[in-house]
């Protein structure tokens, strides 16, 4: 008998849900133009829905016309650096701060230390760029053992991108231990992320096929897929029902579903419904 099971922790996390709620409220209440600094979350469907409500995406405050008044800019859950807030104040732009509370906590941590900050994460990820923008001196970003081995500084203050794997942090710390580095570690991996990854891992290990749902640019969804692939070779990364491997689904009895923190519930339900039509 075929069975479709959903990971216990899948879909919107608290930070993403809060960001969308703040954006939608701003769209309802504002009479002026509203922008999102970068895509609010890494999901094209959500981005398009917000655009229909009057929220356009910008990559810089310079993109806002000088003559435009009553402008509001939403800071996405990934957060922004200190300079961004200062620039918005100079331009008299009202901010709707939807920074995830867990990310905002990291901003305070790094801004309150004089030590050399090490950020364990992806140097190009917007969350990491935002954290770097609150450091008192340039941060060092590491994402692997090889990166950690290149660090020459000592007396380190370590924080983590909220969506990295626990193993990445442990790999970096093992290098610093081997090199007898002095460090203070702040494990700022979001608890929701850890739970999501754990439930994905357990489900994948007990499934014939895994479907991981999320945006192609979503860092946390990519990590879920990596975890799933490691525990179930028959794993597929899909954005929506159009990406489903229908022929493969028909061959399998135990099918698992995981979804990233930026995947809306409606997309998850659509995928499950389509799979049920094909497999049951």
Secondary structure, 3 states (H helix, E strand, C coil): CCEEEECCCCCCCHHHHHHHHHHHHHHHHCCCCEEEECCCCCCHHHHHHHHHCCEEEECCHHHCCCCCCCCEEEECCCCCCHHHHHHHHHCCCEEEECCCHHHHHHHHHHHCCCCEEEEECCCCCHHHHHHHCCCCCCCEEECCHHHHHCCCCCCEEEEECCCCCHHHHHHHHHHHHHCCCCEEECCCCCHHHHHHHHHHHHHHHCCCEEEEECCCCCHHHHHHHHHHHHHCCCEEEECCHHHCCHHHHHHCCEEEEEECCCCCHHHHHHHHHHHHHHHC
